[in-house]
């Protein structure tokens, strides 16, 4: 789809983000809607300018902005790279400008950039990220301190931009000292204070928060008065290769107790997570449909944990009104067999060639269900020096009612309608039309040949059903 009339889209978006709180269907009473900013996969890379390393090590995190502002690199990060300081500043300034009366921000993880430990050790030992020696205890302590400073710096930048409203954050798989399988208890304990004070801004009882977050990375909080419970899951422990997979059952037992308590209190629940359930479609993009099997299928979560999660949700129909994830950096969704729809947020980091993007949801104040959203992107092809409106869900897909219902109706349309399918594919990478300079292939991984891999990931979460769907598409 051609990227045209972006200034018109920007004007429409700005009109939508005035105090009327959204562009839902015409039957929505504007005063009965919330505007909620959502963001995912920020992936800030403090090593984007290697000349700053010594200054960053010597400075306190509160001084890092001044250090970054001395860099000769002033352009936002390009496709294939993680977020640098110019892109971080641009993103937060845009969110601040557009957030209006948003009562909270939802952040589905990966605050830190990829490979921070390896890049730190390379600089520390004056080596490369693949040739540094085995780190000694002093180097490990220095790496952890630098990583914590990076986390504290970004959290403080977010707080400075968002004012006093809480930012509900869940840890991503890269928010860690390790190889990218999620944080351990040391990382969680060391960064819990930044999450509590800078991101959550004290929006939950401190001891209640610390009792689960410091060891296992999950928590719950009351918001919007007593009607809403926000549950932040650490789904990194559900991943099939995660070393902490034994923690998953305890977390799901805790989730069950939280949903039971919310149901008894007549509360609605929003669930935030980083890694979604279902198939890892991007990891199977090169597998030809018809050739998928138990031997080459790639699923995100362990089968038992996914089954337990779904059976837990099934016990509490109507309680969960919003479910968000991130991780893939792409704009997609998953229809759960329990009736809920999980929205996967686009990423800010363009490391997978996606345009940096985030969403502003319109939430019904009466039902606490999302009814619409606008997606805002930074066009890496040079179409605009700022974030602009990429698309509005209800107008783009001619949808109405709750977002949950509209997405369930959209899924079969993506199979039957070439027009709807092409629209979805265009927005999957947030409108990116760039090509990978190394492979000379489009960064957007979806094409006509592998569409079944991606289509079936929307509606078939469990492995046997997913394999059958792809092979018989």
PyMOL commands that set and color helices and strands:
alter all, ss='L'
color gray80, all
select helices_A, chain A and resi 6-16+30-32+50-58+61-68+85-98+116-124+137-162+185-199+206-216+235-238+245-264+282-284+303-314+393-397+403-416+418-428+451-459+463-471
alter helices_A, ss='H'
color red, helices_A
select strands_A, chain A and resi 33-39+104-107+166-169+219-223+228-232+268-272+320-325+332-335+341-344+356-364+370-378+387-392
alter strands_A, ss='S'
color yellow, strands_A
deselect
rebuild
show_as cartoon
